[in-house]
């Protein structure tokens, strides 16, 4: 494959590459000297499960593996104790070592559903950051300034709003940058919200007399609500470890525009071909492909068959009552919504229907009254429907 074609392939589904000429140079070099590029991506284990938002970046790592390069899947067990300040408008909750260790363990068990085990080296940054002396950390801090830190958007906003910024948070991008120095990274991948941290890697590599890494940034994937970044805390996520039925049902709940975006960022399918399908059939194919990837072809077909069985019995009316809900309102419960919309006469009736598995969301039965509210169509009993819409 010509280098121009490789660049085009890598560029699909990215927001920015810094810099393309540097990437071409590195690809020429590895071709000439028969060496593999060292590709790094860091994941702080702040939650126990990987979801489709992580898959966008993991897909790009797998793509680089398939092109013959070596991937370092970096688990930031040390940096997670500080917490990445990117996009934060307040101090981050500090995690303890036991939580981090448990989450890191689940990451290792899930990541090889996507990455090639033979071309992946799983590394923990505590193995080198934990050995830095106080003097070395002080010396590291000399490579950045307070003015530079306060220039980044999230810190600038918090400073102007007189919200706290700890010195510890200034240390985070320096440590992430030092990861690139230690691993001698040729390329680092990260989300679009990581630009400052990724650039710090280039800055520190140059300070240590090393060739600066190329940065490849991927977009932040919207969750099933189609509005906010996919996040477990918002309940708008699809976890790669969820059951085939859950993955399929959640995929079928997304809107058509989001479905095409998922095709672009989560698959390598030709988008012009996708647009020749009816949106419902395209969504079915996407849901089936993702279930097959994270489980098996057999599970995917079974999930599709079960969804079709439920879906064809729904007999939805042409007009459905709509209910707008606030994604950030964690206190709002399903029972409350059913009462507000007068779809049930009492809390007891709502709970009875849930216990009888008579309430479903996009064809997936709801089994708990504390079910996380999300966008889509609820079916209550046989003839009652409610469309849940996230407030903008």
N, C-alpha and C positions, 0 to 999 in steps of 0.2 A: 504494500500500500504506500502511495506517495505521501510525503510529509504534509502536503497541503490537504490531502484527504483525511489524514489522521487529525489534523487541527480542526477540520470541519466536524469530524465525528465527536471530538472532545468538546467542542463549543456548544453542541446541542444541549439545551436545558441548563445553560449557565447564565449568570447575570453579568459577569465580568472576568476577564483573564488579565493578570498583571505579571509580565507583559507578554504579548503574543510572540514578539521577536525573540525574547529570551527562551520561550518554549520551543520555538523552531530550532534555536541554537542547541539547546539541550537534546532535542530529538536527533539532530544531525550528529552530535557528539556520541550519543549512545549507539547510533547505527554504525558509525565509523569504528568505534573501539569495542563494539560488541558488549556493552555493559547495560545494565538495567538502571532506569531512573529510580531514585528512592522517593516514594510517595507517602506523605504523612497526612493523617486526619485525626484530630483529637476529639474524644467524647468524654465529657465529665459525667460520671454515673450518678446523676442527681435524681433519677427515677428508675424503677426496677425494669421497665419494659421499653423496647425499641418500637417505634411506630412508623407509619409511612412517611412522616416528615424526615425521619432519619434515613429512610430508604433512598430519598433523592440523592443524598451525598454518597451513600453506600453503593448505589448503582454506578456513579461516576468512578468510584474506586475500583469496582469490578471491571469496568470498561478499560481502565488503565492496566489492570492485571491481564486482561485478555489481549492487550497490546504488548504484553511481555514484561511488564515492570513489577517492581517489588513494593508491596504496600505495608506500611506500619500502622496498624490499628492501635492508636494510643489511647489508653484508658487513663484519664486524668484523675487518678485517685488522690494525688497530692493537691492539685489545683482545685479539686472539688471542695476541699476543706476551706478554701478562700471564697469560692463562688464567683462565676463569671459576671462582671457588672454590665455586660452588653445588653442594652435595651432595658435596663432596670431603672425604675424611678425611686428606688429606696434601697436601704441596706438589705442584703440577701440573708435569709435564714441560714445559719451555720449548721452543716450536717456533721454527724459524728462518724467516727471511723468504722463502726460496725455497719451502719446504714450503707456507707460507701462501698465497703467490702462485699456486702450482699448484692447490691445493685451491679457491681462490677462482674460478679460471678454470673448473673443472668445475662449480661451483655455478651460475655464470652460464649454462652450456650446458644445465643440467638444469631449472632453476626454471621455465622457460617451458613445460614440459609441463603445468604447473598454472596459473600466473598468466597474465593477459592482458598481453601485451607493451606494448600501447598505453597501459595504465593503470598501468604499473609503472616506477618510476625506481630503477635499481640504483645505490646509493651506497656508498662505502668510507669508513669513519670515520677512516682515516689522513689524508684530505684536510682535515679540520679539527682532529682531535686531534693530528696531527703538527705543527701550527703553534702549539700552545699553548706559551707560555713557562713557564719554571720558576716565575715569579711567579704566573702565572695558575693553575697547578696547585696551588700552595700556597694561593692564595685559595679555590680550589674545595674543598680539604680542610677549610676552616673551616666548611663547611655540614653537617658530620657530626662525630660524636664517637666516641672509642674505645669508650665504653660502648654506644653504639648499634650499632656494628659487632659487638661481642662478644655482643650480645643475639640475633643471628641464630643459628639452630640449629647450623649446621655449624661456625661459628667457636667457639661456646660449647662444643660437644662436644670439639673439638680442644684448646681452652684447658684444659678440665678434665682431659683425658687427657695434658696436657703435651706435645702435639705442636706442631710448628713452625707459626707463622702469620707470613708475611712482611708487611711494611708495604705491599709492592707489591700484595698481594691486597686490602688495604683500599681501594686506589685503583680497583680494577676497577668496583665498583658506582657510584662517582662518575663515572667516564668514561662508563659506559653511560647514566647519568642525564643527563650533559651532551649525549649524542647527541640526546636528546629536546628539550633546550633549543635546540640548533643547528637541528634539523629542524622546530621549532615543532609538535611532534606533538600531534594531537587525541586519538589513540588509540594505545596500544602493546599489541601482542600478545606473549605469551610462555608458556612452559610453567609448570605449577604449581610447579616447583622454583625459578622465577625471581622469586617474589613480592618478596623484599627488593630486588632490583635494579630491578624495575619501579616499586616505591614510591619509590625514590630519584629516579626521573625526575620524579614528581609533586612531590617535595620541592624539587628544584632548580628546576623551572619556577616554583614559587611564590616561591622566593628571588630569581629573576630577573624577578619581577613579571609572570608569564605565567599564563594559565588552566591549571590542572593537567590533564594527560592522563587519559583514561579507560583503565583497565587491563582487558584481557580475557585471562583465563588458560585455557589448554587442558590437558587431562590428559596424563600421560605414557603413551604407548602401550606395552603389554606386547609383548615379542617373541614369536617363534613357539613358545617354550617355555611361554608362558602365565604365567610367574613374574616374570622380571626385565624391567626397562625395555629396550626395543629398543636394541641397541647392536652395532656392527660388531665391537667387541673381544670380545663374548660369543658371536658367531656366531649370534645369534638374530634377525637382521635380514632384511628384504626390501628390496633396493635398487631404486630406480625405474629405474636404468639396466641392471638385470640382464636377461638374455634372457627372452623370453616363456615358454619352457619352465621356467626356474628360478623365475620369479614364480609361475606356475601351480602347480608342484609344491610350493613352499613354502607357498602358501596352503592347499592341500589337506591339509597336514600339521598344521594348527592344530586345537585342540579346538573343540567346538561353542559353548561359552560365549564363548570368545575370538572366534569367528566373528561372533557377534551384536554384540560390542563393536566389532569392525572395521567392521561395517556402519554402526553409529551414528557413529563418528568419521571414517570415510574416505569415506562416501557421503552422499547426501541422500535415500536410498530410505526409504519409509515402513516403519518397523520392524514395525508390525502386519501389513503385507503379507508381509514376510520370514518371519514366524513361521507363516505358512500353508503354507510349503514344507517338504518333508522336509529335515532338516539337511544331508544330502549334496548335494541339489539346490541348496539355498541357498548352500552353500559353492562349488559349481561356478559359480553365477551371480556370486558375489563375485569369485572368481579371474578369471573371464572379463572382468568389468567393469574390474578393475584393469589387466589386460594390455592391454585395448583403450584404456584411458586413456593408458598410458605408451608404447604401441606403435601398434597399429591393430586394427580389428575383425577383419581377416583373420588377423592373428597370433594374436588371442585365440581364434578358432574353431579354428585349427590346433593351438594348444597344448591346447585341450580335447579335440580328436579324438585327439591323440597320447597324452594322459594316459589317456583312456578305453581306448585300444587296449592300453596296458600294464596298466592297472588290472584290466580284465576277464580278463586272463590270469594274474592273481596267484594266484587260487584259495587264498586264505589259510585256514589251519586255524582252528577256532573258538577254540583256546587257543594263545597265542603266548608263548614265553619272553620275560621282561622283564629289562631290565638298567638299573639306576639309576646315573646318572653325575653327577659334579660339574661344573657349568658353568664353575667357576673353575679347573679342572684343565687347563691348556693343554698339559700334557705327555702326556696320554692320547691315544693314536692309535687309529684304527679297527682296525688290525692287532692291537693289544693286546687290545681288547675281543673280537674274534673268537676269539682264543686263550683268553682267560679263560672264555668261554662254551662253549668246545670245539666251536664251529661250523666250525672249520677245524683241521686236524691240525698245521699248521706255518705259520711266517711266509711261507715260499715259496708255500704254497698260497693264502694270503690275498692276497699280491701278484699272483699269477698270475690270480686271479679279478678283481681290480681292473683289471689290464691288459687282461683279456678283456671288460671292461665287463659282468661277470656279477653285480655288486653294485649295487643301487639303493636309494634312500631316497625313500619315498613316490612311487614311479614315476619318479624322476629318477636316471639313471645316475651312479654315482660314478666319477670318472676319476683320482683322486689319493689315494694312501694317507694324505696329510696333510689330507684332508677334515676340516672342522670338525665335531666331534660336535654333533648337535642332536636334539631330540625327534622321534619318529616311528617308522615301521616300516621296518626294513631287510629286503630280500630278498636272500638269498645263494644264487646258483645258481637252481634251479627250485623247490626244496621246503623251503628253510631260511629261517626268519623270526626276527627279533629286534625286540622293541619297546624303544626307547630312551626312558627316562623321566628327566627332570632331578630330582636330589635337592633336597628343600626345605630 
